[in-house]
């Protein structure tokens, strides 16, 4: 399993402002005030003919496709497009005045992405009006070709189709349509809540991720976007998903706001056996932070799009797992039945904890996945991949169903995604405030690689007002380790309770799993903190 290069995905789309990019700061476009003249349009297309479209028909079509051999579609681009470099591709921008619905009072507008560079596939795009699907028909003339490109070189190029698209909506101001959501590359998409800048991404599906076999990347090959009503507050679109072993139909209903809500309905059909099926997958970046700075000589205290995995288990237990950048691939599996939700969160919102006025990590969205209906037995899997660059997405989290991995299996599911600064709301339990780790023992003692110290601070309403004399106790679990030392106390002048524990590893070839929660007279006061101390050898 390899990391996903954000330079090739998250920042590929020409026209993103530097402050809205994933993790890579890019230079400004040359001559922003005077874009080059676009090439002339080709002959206008004939009047489009619609075809009947509805959700059930799409599901039936994709189910039928799953029973047929997969046909790979890799268009041969003209040489001018095939040879586009990263910088050249960034110099091609969609013309804002050509956006679909631009001059209409529909609140939403749609812009396309140019193919080429790492985007070797195009997507078919249709506008759905009154149950009829009409081709959108983008052309070369819908794009600007900026320096150092020569616009004349693109005049004779036959436009092969869009690589993806983005939707705009007046998210932050009533008089300006901000970028809201992007669908670009495989089955990737990413969205924004009010005040956010782009960070982590979602996928339609993950196939054999971190399974020991080659990962397969299904892709959205065709989109159907319903024309929004005048003054619309939400928009609905559909997608076809295909890969050698999977076929699927997806429906997305998007409601922008402080919390941007995306309701997803998916029908997934397996045409081949898979080892691991990842539903509602999230992908993020964690380079270093308060609990894991090893080996990074950087003026910034923390660099990450997300700092933890949160899970609301089927039995109501809340789990918090701080992320890490391990020395080798690290997997954590949280078995469950009918989970109530999970997500990759950016809890730390303090600007001074990042000191990055360009990347603005404190403004990256958190994403919460909330199942609709029962998902049955399975597990939330967290994969953390070593990386030395903030340009790489190295964290993946998704739900793994327990069964249905053989050819002919199908999965129907619905879930809501919440993209926002705060996706947890008023949780009736104290949360983990911070996690720090370091060499075990005391400062005067010689270090032992098999002993490590963990500091966990808890804070929240359930701890407020409890004095140091309160009989608060720590419920601690450890696998492949022994507790060498433990201290729990209330921090002076605050409602923060601090747990400090030294753990001695038993088997150097295996990771150590830790968990902790605070209780009072048997009643749980906090969420459950979990941590994996990776193997040494």
C-alpha positions in Angstrom: 0.0 0.0 0.0 1.3 3.4 -0.9 0.5 6.9 0.1 -1.6 9.2 -2.1 0.3 12.1 -3.5 -1.7 15.3 -2.8 0.5 17.1 -5.3 -1.1 14.8 -7.9 -4.6 14.9 -6.5 -5.6 17.5 -4.0 -3.9 20.4 -5.6 -4.1 19.3 -9.2 -7.2 21.4 -10.2 -6.2 24.6 -11.8 -7.8 27.6 -10.2 -7.6 26.7 -6.6 -6.5 29.5 -4.4 -3.4 28.7 -2.4 -5.3 29.1 0.8 -7.8 26.5 -0.3 -5.2 23.9 -1.3 -4.8 20.6 0.5 -1.3 20.6 1.9 0.9 22.1 -0.8 1.5 25.8 -1.2 1.7 26.7 -4.9 2.9 29.8 -6.7 0.4 32.2 -8.1 -0.6 32.0 -11.7 1.3 34.3 -14.0 -0.4 37.5 -15.1 -3.6 36.9 -13.0 -5.1 40.2 -14.3 -4.8 39.4 -18.0 -5.7 35.8 -18.8 -4.8 34.6 -22.3 -7.5 34.4 -25.0 -9.0 30.9 -25.2 -9.1 29.0 -28.4 -12.1 29.4 -30.6 -15.0 26.9 -30.1 -15.5 24.2 -32.6 -18.8 23.9 -34.5 -21.7 24.2 -32.0 -23.2 20.8 -31.2 -26.6 19.8 -32.5 -29.5 20.1 -30.0 -29.0 17.5 -27.3 -31.4 14.6 -27.2 -32.3 13.4 -23.7 -32.6 9.8 -22.4 -34.8 8.6 -19.6 -33.1 8.5 -16.2 -34.0 7.5 -12.7 -32.3 6.0 -9.7 -33.8 2.5 -9.9 -32.9 2.3 -13.5 -29.3 3.2 -12.7 -29.1 0.6 -10.0 -30.5 -2.1 -12.3 -28.0 -1.1 -15.0 -25.0 -1.3 -12.7 -26.2 -4.7 -11.3 -26.3 -6.0 -14.8 -22.9 -4.7 -15.6 -21.5 -6.6 -12.6 -22.4 -9.8 -14.4 -20.4 -8.8 -17.5 -16.6 -8.7 -18.0 -15.0 -5.4 -17.1 -14.0 -3.2 -20.0 -11.2 -0.8 -19.2 -11.6 2.6 -20.8 -8.4 4.6 -21.1 -8.9 7.2 -23.9 -5.9 8.1 -26.0 -5.3 11.8 -25.6 -3.9 14.0 -28.3 -0.2 14.6 -27.8 -0.7 18.2 -26.7 -2.8 16.9 -23.7 -0.9 13.7 -23.1 2.4 15.6 -22.6 1.0 18.1 -20.1 3.2 18.5 -17.0 2.1 19.4 -13.5 2.8 23.1 -14.0 1.3 23.1 -17.5 -1.9 21.5 -16.3 -2.3 24.1 -13.6 -2.2 26.8 -16.2 -5.4 25.5 -17.7 -8.4 27.0 -16.0 -12.1 26.7 -16.5 -13.6 30.0 -17.6 -15.9 31.1 -14.7 -18.3 32.8 -17.1 -18.9 29.5 -18.9 -20.1 27.7 -15.7 -23.3 25.8 -16.0 -26.2 27.8 -14.5 -23.9 30.8 -14.1 -26.4 33.3 -15.3 -29.4 31.6 -13.7 -30.8 32.1 -10.2 -30.2 28.6 -9.0 -27.5 29.3 -6.3 -25.4 26.4 -7.6 -23.0 26.4 -10.6 -20.8 23.7 -12.1 -17.3 23.9 -13.6 -15.3 21.2 -15.3 -11.7 20.1 -14.9 -9.3 19.6 -17.9 -7.9 16.1 -18.5 -4.2 15.2 -18.8 -1.2 15.1 -16.5 -2.1 12.4 -13.9 -5.8 12.4 -14.9 -5.8 9.8 -17.6 -9.5 9.2 -17.7 -12.5 11.4 -18.6 -16.0 11.2 -17.1 -19.3 11.3 -19.0 -21.4 14.1 -17.6 -25.2 14.6 -18.0 -27.7 17.2 -16.7 -30.9 15.7 -15.6 -34.1 17.7 -16.3 -37.6 16.4 -15.8 -36.4 12.8 -15.7 -34.3 13.1 -18.9 -30.5 13.1 -19.0 -28.8 15.4 -21.5 -25.0 15.5 -22.3 -23.3 18.5 -20.8 -21.0 18.9 -23.8 -18.0 20.8 -22.5 -15.5 22.0 -25.1 -11.9 23.3 -25.4 -13.3 26.9 -25.5 -14.6 26.5 -21.9 -11.0 26.8 -20.6 -8.3 29.5 -20.4 -4.8 28.6 -21.4 -2.4 30.7 -19.4 1.3 31.3 -19.6 3.6 29.5 -20.3 1.1 27.7 -22.5 0.5 28.9 -26.1 -3.3 29.0 -26.6 -2.8 28.5 -30.3 -1.4 25.0 -29.6 -4.8 24.0 -28.3 -6.9 25.5 -31.1 -6.9 22.3 -33.2 -7.1 19.9 -30.2 -10.2 17.7 -30.1 -11.4 18.0 -26.5 -11.6 14.5 -25.1 -14.0 15.3 -22.2 -13.8 16.5 -18.6 -11.6 14.8 -16.0 -14.1 15.8 -13.2 -16.1 18.7 -11.9 -16.7 21.0 -9.0 -19.8 22.7 -7.7 -20.0 26.3 -6.4 -22.5 27.8 -3.9 -22.7 31.0 -1.8 -21.3 29.2 1.2 -19.6 32.0 3.1 -21.2 35.1 1.5 -24.5 35.7 -0.2 -22.9 37.6 -3.0 -20.2 35.1 -4.0 -20.4 31.4 -5.0 -17.6 29.6 -3.2 -16.2 26.3 -4.2 -18.2 23.7 -2.3 -17.4 20.2 -3.5 -15.0 18.6 -6.0 -15.2 15.2 -7.7 -11.8 14.5 -9.3 -9.7 11.3 -9.7 -10.9 7.7 -9.2 -13.9 7.9 -6.8 -12.4 10.8 -4.7 -14.4 13.8 -3.6 -13.9 16.5 -1.0 -16.2 19.2 0.4 -16.3 22.2 2.6 -18.4 23.5 5.5 -18.6 27.2 6.1 -15.2 28.7 7.0 -13.3 25.6 6.0 -10.4 25.1 3.6 -9.8 21.9 1.7 -8.2 19.1 3.7 -9.1 15.4 3.9 -11.0 13.5 1.1 -13.6 10.8 0.9 -14.0 8.0 -1.6 -16.9 6.1 -3.0 -15.3 2.8 -2.2 -12.0 1.2 -1.1 -11.0 -2.2 -2.5 -8.2 -4.3 -0.8 -6.7 -1.3 0.9 -3.9 -2.4 3.3 -4.8 -6.0 2.7 -1.5 -7.4 1.6 -2.6 -7.6 -2.1 -2.7 -5.0 -4.8 -5.2 -2.2 -4.0 -7.8 -1.5 -6.7 -9.1 2.0 -7.2 -12.7 2.0 -8.5 -13.6 5.2 -10.4 -16.7 7.2 -11.0 -17.0 6.9 -14.8 -20.3 8.8 -15.3 -22.2 11.5 -13.5 -25.8 12.7 -13.7 -26.5 16.1 -12.0 -30.0 17.2 -11.5 -30.6 20.8 -12.5 -31.3 22.6 -9.3 -34.5 24.6 -8.8 -34.4 28.4 -8.7 -33.0 29.5 -5.3 -32.2 25.8 -4.5 -30.6 25.1 -1.1 -29.6 21.5 -2.0 -28.5 19.6 -5.1 -28.7 16.0 -6.1 -26.4 14.0 -8.3 -25.7 10.4 -9.2 -22.6 8.4 -10.3 -21.7 5.1 -11.9 -18.7 3.4 -10.3 -16.6 0.7 -12.0 -13.5 -1.3 -11.6 -12.3 -4.8 -12.6 -14.1 -6.4 -9.5 -16.8 -3.9 -8.7 -19.8 -2.1 -10.2 -21.9 0.3 -8.3 -24.5 3.1 -8.3 -24.3 6.2 -6.0 -26.7 9.0 -5.2 -25.5 12.2 -3.4 -27.8 14.8 -1.9 -25.7 17.8 -0.9 -26.9 20.5 1.5 -24.3 23.3 2.1 -24.0 25.2 5.3 -22.0 25.6 8.5 -22.2 21.9 8.4 -22.3 20.7 4.8 -24.4 17.5 4.8 -24.0 14.8 2.1 -26.5 12.0 2.1 -25.2 9.0 0.3 -27.1 6.0 -1.0 -25.0 3.3 -2.6 -25.7 0.0 -4.4 -22.5 -2.0 -4.8 -22.1 -5.2 -6.8 -19.1 -7.5 -6.8 -18.1 -9.0 -10.1 -15.0 -10.6 -8.5 -13.8 -11.7 -5.0 -12.1 -9.1 -2.8 -10.1 -9.5 0.3 -11.2 -6.3 2.0 -14.1 -4.0 1.1 -14.0 -0.5 2.5 -17.3 1.3 2.8 -17.6 5.1 3.3 -13.7 5.5 3.2 -12.0 8.7 4.4 -8.4 9.6 3.4 -6.3 12.2 5.3 -2.8 13.4 6.1 -0.9 13.2 9.4 2.8 14.2 9.3 3.5 15.1 12.9 1.8 16.5 16.0 1.8 16.8 19.8 2.1 13.1 20.3 4.4 12.2 17.4 7.2 14.6 16.2 10.0 12.1 15.8 12.5 13.1 13.1 11.0 16.3 11.8 13.0 19.5 12.0 10.2 22.0 11.4 9.3 25.4 12.9 5.7 24.4 13.0 4.4 22.5 16.1 2.0 20.4 14.2 1.3 19.4 10.5 -1.9 17.4 9.8 -5.3 17.6 8.1 -6.8 15.4 10.9 -5.5 14.6 14.4 -7.7 11.6 15.4 -10.2 8.9 14.6 -13.5 9.1 16.5 -16.0 6.2 16.7 -19.4 6.0 18.2 -19.9 2.2 18.7 -23.2 0.4 18.4 -23.3 0.1 22.3 -23.0 3.9 22.7 -19.3 3.9 23.7 -17.3 6.8 22.3 -13.8 6.1 21.2 -11.0 8.6 20.4 -7.8 7.4 18.7 -5.0 10.0 18.2 -3.3 9.6 14.8 0.3 8.9 14.3 3.0 8.8 11.5 4.4 5.3 12.2 7.8 3.9 11.2 6.0 1.1 9.3 2.4 0.4 8.1 0.1 0.3 11.2 -3.4 -1.1 11.2 -6.0 -0.8 14.0 -9.3 -2.7 13.8 -12.3 -1.8 15.9 -14.8 -4.6 15.7 -18.4 -3.6 16.1 -22.1 -4.3 15.2 -24.3 -1.6 13.7 -21.9 1.3 14.4 -23.5 4.7 15.0 -20.7 6.7 13.4 -17.1 7.2 12.8 -14.9 10.0 11.4 -11.5 11.6 10.9 -11.5 14.8 12.9 -9.4 17.9 13.3 -10.1 18.7 16.9 -7.2 21.1 17.5 -8.4 24.5 16.2 -5.7 26.8 17.8 -3.8 28.8 15.1 -0.7 28.9 17.3 -0.5 25.1 17.4 0.2 25.2 13.6 1.8 28.5 12.9 1.1 28.1 9.2 -0.6 31.1 7.7 -0.6 29.5 4.2 -1.8 26.0 4.8 -4.3 27.0 7.6 -4.5 23.5 9.1 -6.7 24.8 11.9 -9.4 25.4 9.3 -9.4 21.9 7.7 -12.8 20.2 8.0 -13.6 17.2 10.2 -15.8 14.6 8.5 -18.3 12.4 10.4 -19.9 9.3 8.7 -23.3 8.4 10.3 -24.9 5.2 9.1 -28.6 5.3 8.2 -30.1 1.9 9.2 -28.2 -1.1 10.4 -24.8 -2.0 8.9 -24.5 -5.3 10.6 -21.3 -6.9 11.9 -17.9 -5.6 10.8 -15.2 -3.3 11.9 -13.8 0.2 11.5 -10.3 -0.1 10.1 -7.6 2.6 10.5 -4.5 2.4 8.3 -1.6 4.7 9.1 1.2 4.7 6.5 4.7 6.2 7.1 5.4 9.4 5.2 8.0 12.1 5.2 5.9 14.7 3.3 2.8 16.6 4.0 2.0 16.2 0.3 1.0 12.6 1.0 -2.3 11.3 2.2 -1.2 8.6 4.6 -4.3 7.9 6.8 -7.3 5.8 5.7 -10.4 4.9 7.7 -13.4 2.9 6.6 -16.1 0.4 7.6 -15.4 -3.3 6.7 -18.4 -5.5 6.5 -17.9 -9.0 7.9 -19.2 -10.8 4.9 -20.2 -10.3 1.3 -16.7 -10.4 -0.2 -17.2 -13.0 -3.0 -18.2 -12.5 -6.6 -22.0 -12.0 -6.9 -22.3 -10.3 -3.5 -24.1 -7.0 -3.2 -24.2 -4.2 -0.6 -26.9 -1.6 -0.2 -26.2 1.1 2.3 -27.1 4.7 3.2 -25.2 7.1 5.3 -24.9 10.8 6.0 -21.5 12.7 5.9 -21.0 15.9 7.9 -18.2 18.2 6.8 -17.6 21.0 9.3 -15.3 22.6 11.8 -17.2 20.7 14.6 -19.0 17.5 13.8 -19.4 16.1 17.3 -21.8 18.7 18.8 -22.6 18.5 22.5 -21.2 15.2 23.6 -22.3 14.3 27.1 -18.8 13.0 28.1 -15.5 14.7 28.7 -13.1 14.4 25.7 -9.4 13.8 25.3 -7.8 17.2 25.3 -4.3 16.2 24.3 -2.0 13.2 24.1 1.7 13.3 24.5 4.3 10.5 24.5 8.0 10.3 25.4 10.8 8.2 26.9 9.6 6.3 29.9 11.0 6.6 33.4 12.4 9.8 34.8 14.8 12.3 33.3 17.7 11.1 35.4 17.3 7.5 34.4 18.9 5.9 31.3 16.3 5.4 28.5 14.8 2.0 27.9 13.4 1.6 24.4 10.9 -0.9 25.8 9.4 1.6 28.2 7.4 4.6 27.1 5.5 7.3 28.9 2.0 8.4 27.9 0.2 11.6 29.0 -3.5 12.0 28.4 -5.5 15.0 29.5 -9.3 14.8 29.8 -11.6 17.8 30.0 -15.3 18.5 29.7 -18.6 19.0 31.5 -18.7 15.7 33.3 -15.4 16.6 35.0 -16.2 20.2 35.7 -16.6 20.9 39.4 -15.1 17.6 40.6 -12.5 18.3 43.3 -9.2 16.5 43.7 -10.8 14.6 46.6 -13.3 13.0 44.2 -13.0 9.3 43.8 -12.2 9.5 40.0 -10.3 6.5 38.8 -8.7 5.4 35.5 -9.9 2.3 33.8 -6.8 1.2 31.8 -6.4 -1.6 29.3 -3.1 -2.8 27.9 -2.1 -5.6 25.5 1.5 -6.7 25.1 2.6 -4.5 27.9 2.8 -4.0 31.7 2.0 -0.9 33.6 5.3 0.3 35.2 3.9 3.5 36.8 0.5 5.4 36.8 -0.6 8.8 38.1 -4.0 10.4 37.9 -4.7 13.8 39.2 -6.5 17.0 38.7 -4.5 19.9 37.3 -4.3 22.8 39.7 -6.8 25.6 39.0 -8.6 23.8 36.2 -11.1 21.0 35.4 -8.5 19.1 33.4 -7.6 15.6 34.7 -4.3 14.2 33.7 -3.4 10.6 33.4 0.3 9.7 33.2 1.3 6.1 32.6 4.6 4.3 31.9 4.2 1.1 29.9 6.8 -1.7 29.5 6.6 -3.6 26.3 6.6 -7.4 26.6 7.2 -8.6 23.0 9.4 -6.2 20.9 8.0 -7.8 17.7 4.4 -6.8 18.4 2.7 -3.5 18.9 1.3 -2.4 22.3 -2.4 -1.5 22.4 -3.6 0.9 25.1 -7.0 2.2 26.2 -8.1 4.4 29.1 -11.3 6.1 30.4 -12.1 7.9 33.6 -14.9 6.7 35.9 -16.6 7.8 39.1 -18.3 5.2 41.2 -18.5 3.0 38.1 -20.1 5.7 35.9 -18.1 6.6 32.8 -17.1 10.3 32.8 -15.0 10.3 29.5 -14.8 8.9 26.1 -12.3 6.0 25.7 -8.8 6.9 24.7 -7.0 4.3 22.6 -3.5 4.2 21.3 -1.2 1.9 19.4 2.5 2.0 20.3 4.1 0.4 17.2 6.5 -2.5 17.2 10.2 -1.7 17.6 11.8 -4.4 15.5 
